[in-house]
């Protein structure tokens, strides 16, 4: 049996053309927030890529990962 996937965020990332390097950065940052909870990890990666905040034309891009006061800001260069 393969790894259980809750949310097919990779398919969504491919459909909306998220660059591989940005997807990896999002995955790495979310993994810090949810190291043991696969469902929450996948959900937050999906939310981050669907927000399309990473597409904004600026030199330094930021994506908020997580919610509430514990949310982190991911800096993407």
N, CA, C and O atoms as CSV, one atom per row, in Angstrom:
chain,resi,resn,atom,element,x,y,z
A,1,UNK,N,N,0.841,-1.186,0.000
A,1,UNK,CA,C,0.000,0.000,0.000
A,1,UNK,C,C,0.884,1.247,0.000
A,1,UNK,O,O,1.856,1.324,0.752
A,2,UNK,N,N,0.544,2.223,-0.847
A,2,UNK,CA,C,1.302,3.462,-0.933
A,2,UNK,C,C,0.929,4.434,0.165
A,2,UNK,O,O,0.084,4.153,1.015
A,3,UNK,N,N,1.575,5.576,0.127
A,3,UNK,CA,C,1.275,6.623,1.104
A,3,UNK,C,C,-0.147,7.135,0.900
A,3,UNK,O,O,-0.585,7.380,-0.225
A,4,UNK,N,N,-0.837,7.286,1.989
A,4,UNK,CA,C,-2.189,7.829,1.952
A,4,UNK,C,C,-2.112,9.323,1.667
A,4,UNK,O,O,-1.350,10.043,2.312
A,5,UNK,N,N,-2.896,9.787,0.709
A,5,UNK,CA,C,-2.973,11.213,0.418
A,5,UNK,C,C,-4.382,11.690,0.718
A,5,UNK,O,O,-5.365,11.082,0.295
A,6,UNK,N,N,-4.460,12.777,1.446
A,6,UNK,CA,C,-5.747,13.367,1.782
A,6,UNK,C,C,-6.163,14.398,0.735
A,6,UNK,O,O,-7.325,14.455,0.331
A,7,UNK,N,N,-5.206,15.205,0.306
A,7,UNK,CA,C,-5.463,16.282,-0.646
A,7,UNK,C,C,-4.419,16.174,-1.758
A,7,UNK,O,O,-3.223,16.102,-1.477
A,8,UNK,N,N,-4.855,16.162,-2.998
A,8,UNK,CA,C,-3.924,16.042,-4.124
A,8,UNK,C,C,-3.395,17.428,-4.488
A,8,UNK,O,O,-3.694,17.962,-5.556
A,9,UNK,N,N,-2.599,18.003,-3.575
A,9,UNK,CA,C,-2.112,19.365,-3.804
A,9,UNK,C,C,-1.112,19.428,-4.951
A,9,UNK,O,O,-0.969,20.478,-5.576
A,10,UNK,N,N,-0.425,18.343,-5.240
A,10,UNK,CA,C,0.539,18.346,-6.347
A,10,UNK,C,C,-0.176,18.530,-7.694
A,10,UNK,O,O,0.323,19.223,-8.581
A,11,UNK,N,N,-1.333,17.910,-7.830
A,11,UNK,CA,C,-2.122,18.069,-9.054
A,11,UNK,C,C,-2.565,19.523,-9.206
A,11,UNK,O,O,-2.478,20.096,-10.292
A,12,UNK,N,N,-3.036,20.107,-8.123
A,12,UNK,CA,C,-3.472,21.508,-8.152
A,12,UNK,C,C,-2.285,22.416,-8.480
A,12,UNK,O,O,-2.409,23.344,-9.280
A,13,UNK,N,N,-1.144,22.147,-7.863
A,13,UNK,CA,C,0.059,22.954,-8.116
A,13,UNK,C,C,0.441,22.892,-9.598
A,13,UNK,O,O,0.813,23.903,-10.194
A,14,UNK,N,N,0.347,21.718,-10.176
A,14,UNK,CA,C,0.674,21.556,-11.596
A,14,UNK,C,C,-0.328,22.312,-12.463
A,14,UNK,O,O,0.056,22.973,-13.429
A,15,UNK,N,N,-1.616,22.215,-12.117
A,15,UNK,CA,C,-2.663,22.884,-12.896
A,15,UNK,C,C,-2.522,24.396,-12.889
A,15,UNK,O,O,-2.765,25.049,-13.904
A,16,UNK,N,N,-2.130,24.958,-11.750
A,16,UNK,CA,C,-2.011,26.421,-11.678
A,16,UNK,C,C,-0.575,26.892,-11.867
A,16,UNK,O,O,-0.248,28.055,-11.632
A,17,UNK,N,N,0.282,25.955,-12.300
A,17,UNK,CA,C,1.661,26.261,-12.698
A,17,UNK,C,C,2.502,26.876,-11.582
A,17,UNK,O,O,3.164,27.896,-11.778
A,18,UNK,N,N,2.468,26.244,-10.413
A,18,UNK,CA,C,3.337,26.663,-9.315
A,18,UNK,C,C,4.735,26.146,-9.633
A,18,UNK,O,O,4.903,24.944,-9.841
A,19,UNK,N,N,5.740,27.012,-9.676
A,19,UNK,CA,C,7.103,26.551,-9.944
A,19,UNK,C,C,7.554,25.533,-8.888
A,19,UNK,O,O,7.209,25.646,-7.712
A,20,UNK,N,N,8.327,24.543,-9.329
A,20,UNK,CA,C,8.782,23.479,-8.423
A,20,UNK,C,C,9.518,24.022,-7.207
A,20,UNK,O,O,9.320,23.540,-6.091
A,21,UNK,N,N,10.369,25.024,-7.420
A,21,UNK,CA,C,11.140,25.560,-6.285
A,21,UNK,C,C,10.230,26.225,-5.251
A,21,UNK,O,O,10.499,26.149,-4.052
A,22,UNK,N,N,9.170,26.869,-5.701
A,22,UNK,CA,C,8.232,27.505,-4.759
A,22,UNK,C,C,7.436,26.437,-4.025
A,22,UNK,O,O,7.209,26.553,-2.820
A,23,UNK,N,N,7.009,25.397,-4.737
A,23,UNK,CA,C,6.275,24.312,-4.094
A,23,UNK,C,C,7.136,23.647,-3.023
A,23,UNK,O,O,6.643,23.346,-1.937
A,24,UNK,N,N,8.411,23.415,-3.314
A,24,UNK,CA,C,9.308,22.808,-2.325
A,24,UNK,C,C,9.473,23.699,-1.100
A,24,UNK,O,O,9.495,23.209,0.029
A,25,UNK,N,N,9.589,25.001,-1.320
A,25,UNK,CA,C,9.726,25.920,-0.183
A,25,UNK,C,C,8.467,25.912,0.681
A,25,UNK,O,O,8.550,25.924,1.909
A,26,UNK,N,N,7.320,25.893,0.041
A,26,UNK,CA,C,6.061,25.838,0.785
A,26,UNK,C,C,5.989,24.540,1.578
A,26,UNK,O,O,5.656,24.549,2.763
A,27,UNK,N,N,6.302,23.418,0.921
A,27,UNK,CA,C,6.278,22.119,1.595
A,27,UNK,C,C,7.217,22.096,2.801
A,27,UNK,O,O,6.846,21.618,3.873
A,28,UNK,N,N,8.428,22.612,2.622
A,28,UNK,CA,C,9.405,22.621,3.725
A,28,UNK,C,C,8.909,23.438,4.908
A,28,UNK,O,O,9.038,23.018,6.058
A,29,UNK,N,N,8.348,24.595,4.627
A,29,UNK,CA,C,7.879,25.470,5.705
A,29,UNK,C,C,6.680,24.848,6.425
A,29,UNK,O,O,6.602,24.890,7.653
A,30,UNK,N,N,5.759,24.281,5.673
A,30,UNK,CA,C,4.581,23.673,6.285
A,30,UNK,C,C,4.975,22.445,7.103
A,30,UNK,O,O,4.369,22.167,8.137
A,31,UNK,N,N,5.983,21.716,6.645
A,31,UNK,CA,C,6.452,20.527,7.374
A,31,UNK,C,C,6.950,20.918,8.771
A,31,UNK,O,O,6.795,20.153,9.723
A,32,UNK,N,N,7.543,22.099,8.887
A,32,UNK,CA,C,7.989,22.585,10.206
A,32,UNK,C,C,6.790,22.794,11.133
A,32,UNK,O,O,6.871,22.535,12.334
A,33,UNK,N,N,5.697,23.257,10.571
A,33,UNK,CA,C,4.493,23.559,11.352
A,33,UNK,C,C,3.725,22.280,11.734
A,33,UNK,O,O,3.174,22.179,12.830
A,34,UNK,N,N,3.701,21.310,10.810
A,34,UNK,CA,C,2.937,20.078,11.026
A,34,UNK,C,C,3.801,18.856,10.718
A,34,UNK,O,O,3.549,18.162,9.733
A,35,UNK,N,N,4.811,18.581,11.538
A,35,UNK,CA,C,5.739,17.483,11.225
A,35,UNK,C,C,5.125,16.089,11.317
A,35,UNK,O,O,5.618,15.163,10.673
A,36,UNK,N,N,4.068,15.917,12.098
A,36,UNK,CA,C,3.516,14.577,12.316
A,36,UNK,C,C,2.066,14.411,11.851
A,36,UNK,O,O,1.490,13.332,11.985
A,37,UNK,N,N,1.496,15.446,11.322
A,37,UNK,CA,C,0.089,15.396,10.934
A,37,UNK,C,C,-0.023,15.549,9.417
A,37,UNK,O,O,-0.061,16.666,8.903
A,38,UNK,N,N,-0.074,14.437,8.713
A,38,UNK,CA,C,-0.087,14.431,7.253
A,38,UNK,C,C,-1.287,15.187,6.685
A,38,UNK,O,O,-1.151,15.920,5.706
A,39,UNK,N,N,-2.454,15.014,7.290
A,39,UNK,CA,C,-3.647,15.679,6.776
A,39,UNK,C,C,-3.518,17.207,6.871
A,39,UNK,O,O,-3.804,17.923,5.911
A,40,UNK,N,N,-3.088,17.689,8.028
A,40,UNK,CA,C,-2.937,19.141,8.200
A,40,UNK,C,C,-1.827,19.674,7.294
A,40,UNK,O,O,-1.940,20.770,6.746
A,41,UNK,N,N,-0.759,18.895,7.139
A,41,UNK,CA,C,0.343,19.276,6.254
A,41,UNK,C,C,-0.177,19.486,4.834
A,41,UNK,O,O,0.050,20.536,4.233
A,42,UNK,N,N,-0.869,18.490,4.308
A,42,UNK,CA,C,-1.367,18.583,2.943
A,42,UNK,C,C,-2.393,19.702,2.789
A,42,UNK,O,O,-2.391,20.415,1.785
A,43,UNK,N,N,-3.261,19.856,3.773
A,43,UNK,CA,C,-4.265,20.913,3.716
A,43,UNK,C,C,-3.623,22.292,3.652
A,43,UNK,O,O,-4.042,23.132,2.856
A,44,UNK,N,N,-2.619,22.532,4.474
A,44,UNK,CA,C,-1.990,23.855,4.497
A,44,UNK,C,C,-1.134,24.114,3.270
A,44,UNK,O,O,-1.029,25.258,2.826
A,45,UNK,N,N,-0.519,23.079,2.712
A,45,UNK,CA,C,0.197,23.253,1.437
A,45,UNK,C,C,-0.822,23.634,0.365
A,45,UNK,O,O,-0.595,24.564,-0.408
A,46,UNK,N,N,-1.928,22.925,0.320
A,46,UNK,CA,C,-2.972,23.209,-0.668
A,46,UNK,C,C,-3.491,24.640,-0.517
A,46,UNK,O,O,-3.643,25.355,-1.507
A,47,UNK,N,N,-3.759,25.046,0.699
A,47,UNK,CA,C,-4.253,26.416,0.932
A,47,UNK,C,C,-3.242,27.458,0.483
A,47,UNK,O,O,-3.608,28.479,-0.099
A,48,UNK,N,N,-1.972,27.197,0.755
A,48,UNK,CA,C,-0.922,28.158,0.377
A,48,UNK,C,C,-0.813,28.289,-1.138
A,48,UNK,O,O,-0.682,29.399,-1.654
A,49,UNK,N,N,-0.865,27.173,-1.851
A,49,UNK,CA,C,-0.727,27.286,-3.303
A,49,UNK,C,C,-1.999,27.847,-3.939
A,49,UNK,O,O,-1.918,28.584,-4.922
A,50,UNK,N,N,-3.171,27.511,-3.395
A,50,UNK,CA,C,-4.418,28.022,-3.965
A,50,UNK,C,C,-4.613,29.508,-3.689
A,50,UNK,O,O,-5.359,30.177,-4.405
A,51,UNK,N,N,-3.953,30.030,-2.662
A,51,UNK,CA,C,-4.085,31.456,-2.363
A,51,UNK,C,C,-3.490,32.311,-3.473
A,51,UNK,O,O,-3.875,33.466,-3.652
A,52,UNK,N,N,-2.556,31.740,-4.210
A,52,UNK,CA,C,-1.850,32.419,-5.303
A,52,UNK,C,C,-1.123,33.677,-4.844
A,52,UNK,O,O,-0.730,34.506,-5.665
A,53,UNK,N,N,-0.948,33.815,-3.568
A,53,UNK,CA,C,-0.215,34.973,-3.052
A,53,UNK,C,C,1.207,34.974,-3.567
A,53,UNK,O,O,1.804,36.036,-3.743
A,54,UNK,N,N,1.754,33.799,-3.810
A,54,UNK,CA,C,3.121,33.662,-4.297
A,54,UNK,C,C,3.289,34.240,-5.694
A,54,UNK,O,O,4.422,34.436,-6.134
A,55,UNK,N,N,2.202,34.519,-6.405
A,55,UNK,CA,C,2.278,35.045,-7.768
A,55,UNK,C,C,2.462,36.557,-7.822
A,55,UNK,O,O,2.808,37.091,-8.876
A,56,UNK,N,N,2.244,37.244,-6.735
A,56,UNK,CA,C,2.298,38.702,-6.770
A,56,UNK,C,C,3.665,39.178,-7.259
A,56,UNK,O,O,4.699,38.613,-6.906
A,57,UNK,N,N,3.646,40.206,-8.062
A,57,UNK,CA,C,4.878,40.752,-8.629
A,57,UNK,C,C,5.575,41.638,-7.608
A,57,UNK,O,O,5.309,42.835,-7.502
A,58,UNK,N,N,6.464,41.019,-6.872
A,58,UNK,CA,C,7.282,41.781,-5.941
A,58,UNK,C,C,8.606,41.063,-5.824
A,58,UNK,O,O,8.700,39.871,-6.119
A,59,UNK,N,N,9.612,41.767,-5.403
A,59,UNK,CA,C,10.934,41.170,-5.292
A,59,UNK,C,C,10.962,40.107,-4.210
A,59,UNK,O,O,11.605,39.070,-4.369
A,60,UNK,N,N,10.273,40.360,-3.118
A,60,UNK,CA,C,10.223,39.418,-2.009
A,60,UNK,C,C,8.780,39.030,-1.788
A,60,UNK,O,O,7.932,39.883,-1.527
A,61,UNK,N,N,8.499,37.744,-1.893
A,61,UNK,CA,C,7.135,37.273,-1.744
A,61,UNK,C,C,6.980,36.588,-0.404
A,61,UNK,O,O,7.923,35.982,0.106
A,62,UNK,N,N,5.789,36.684,0.168
A,62,UNK,CA,C,5.520,36.061,1.457
A,62,UNK,C,C,4.220,35.274,1.383
A,62,UNK,O,O,3.254,35.687,0.742
A,63,UNK,N,N,4.224,34.139,2.049
A,63,UNK,CA,C,3.021,33.317,2.137
A,63,UNK,C,C,2.791,33.016,3.607
A,63,UNK,O,O,3.702,32.551,4.292
A,64,UNK,N,N,1.586,33.274,4.102
A,64,UNK,CA,C,1.273,32.942,5.482
A,64,UNK,C,C,0.890,31.471,5.558
A,64,UNK,O,O,-0.001,31.005,4.848
A,65,UNK,N,N,1.576,30.762,6.423
A,65,UNK,CA,C,1.343,29.337,6.611
A,65,UNK,C,C,0.712,29.149,7.980
A,65,UNK,O,O,1.200,29.695,8.970
A,66,UNK,N,N,-0.353,28.391,8.043
A,66,UNK,CA,C,-1.008,28.143,9.328
A,66,UNK,C,C,-1.989,29.257,9.630
A,66,UNK,O,O,-2.158,30.196,8.852
A,67,UNK,N,N,-2.618,29.132,10.755
A,67,UNK,CA,C,-3.625,30.115,11.111
A,67,UNK,C,C,-3.387,30.696,12.482
A,67,UNK,O,O,-2.499,30.264,13.217
A,68,UNK,N,N,-4.177,31.662,12.805
A,68,UNK,CA,C,-4.108,32.277,14.125
A,68,UNK,C,C,-2.760,32.921,14.403
A,68,UNK,O,O,-2.034,33.324,13.493
A,69,UNK,N,N,-2.452,33.004,15.682
A,69,UNK,CA,C,-1.204,33.652,16.091
A,69,UNK,C,C,0.022,32.797,15.772
A,69,UNK,O,O,1.139,33.308,15.695
A,70,UNK,N,N,-0.194,31.494,15.586
A,70,UNK,CA,C,0.933,30.613,15.292
A,70,UNK,C,C,1.316,30.614,13.821
A,70,UNK,O,O,2.314,29.998,13.446
A,71,UNK,N,N,0.558,31.280,12.997
A,71,UNK,CA,C,0.853,31.301,11.573
A,71,UNK,C,C,2.248,31.852,11.320
A,71,UNK,O,O,2.700,32.774,11.999
A,72,UNK,N,N,2.908,31.286,10.354
A,72,UNK,CA,C,4.252,31.722,10.003
A,72,UNK,C,C,4.209,32.401,8.638
A,72,UNK,O,O,3.304,32.159,7.839
A,73,UNK,N,N,5.188,33.243,8.388
A,73,UNK,CA,C,5.313,33.894,7.090
A,73,UNK,C,C,6.476,33.232,6.363
A,73,UNK,O,O,7.588,33.160,6.886
A,74,UNK,N,N,6.212,32.754,5.160
A,74,UNK,CA,C,7.226,32.123,4.338
A,74,UNK,C,C,7.740,33.175,3.366
A,74,UNK,O,O,6.968,33.725,2.581
A,75,UNK,N,N,9.020,33.455,3.412
A,75,UNK,CA,C,9.631,34.405,2.487
A,75,UNK,C,C,10.130,33.650,1.271
A,75,UNK,O,O,10.898,32.696,1.396
A,76,UNK,N,N,9.699,34.071,0.108
A,76,UNK,CA,C,10.123,33.447,-1.135
A,76,UNK,C,C,10.825,34.502,-1.962
A,76,UNK,O,O,10.282,35.578,-2.214
A,77,UNK,N,N,12.027,34.184,-2.377
A,77,UNK,CA,C,12.828,35.143,-3.155
A,77,UNK,C,C,12.822,34.778,-4.612
A,77,UNK,O,O,13.441,35.466,-5.424
